[in-house]
Amino acid sequence: MRGLLIEGSMKFFVDTAVISEIEELAATGMVDGVTTNPSLIHKSGRDFKEVIAEICKLIPGPVSAEVAATEFEQMVAEGRELAKIAENVTIKLPLTWDGLRACRTLTDEGRMTNVTLCFSANQALLAAKAGATFISPFIGRLDDMGINGMELIHEIRTIYDNYDFHTEILAASIRTVNHLKDSALAGADVATIPPSTLKSLAGHPLTDKGLAAFLADWEKTGQKII
Ligand code: E4P
């Protein structure tokens, strides 16, 4: 029965605030959570709190909702407000000193937190020390600057394992199927994936070709399973 075990498996989050995209992918049984950010909320054209509430009903796993404040006290106040929406709201905070302080406060209150906009291993170390539930290193945005984003995932994995930090590495800013594969190879706990990238994962021309040949031969047997 080993194949039924899902303990320790890599989690897939969907990186979108569009309900129809989340519904479609949730049906595959592959979606463990959702991440949003202010840009994705803007793109969805929806009211922030309303759309987060809808997503939280659709997906029982962590749903990241980002604060808009940049100053500690206001960040904590916004985080508490967002946490009222649903149990599975994960408060997303930018990786600044105020964000890290807010992370410690909200984590100590028992909230899930996701420290975002991480671009260095030292930043990730700070987030772990602040008790973050998730750290979000942005792979694609580093690649855009000619810096190997995947190297950051390897570095964070090593540092967290050295000290047994429990903060989960959430590979973010994923733009390609190779970003996902390399994140899995590097030991990321979670990847947040744009819907189009997630949908393209199962496709392979040799799968299509092989299936067509099997179906043609099956037809020739004249048999039916049901
Ligand atoms: C998710 O938490 C991030 O906000 C998102 O993955 C950023 O992706 P982008 O760099 O493609 O905007």
Residues whose N, C-alpha, C, O or C-beta is under 5 A from the ligand:
A	BS01	E4P	D15 T35 T36 N37 S136 G140 R141 A172 S173 I174 T192
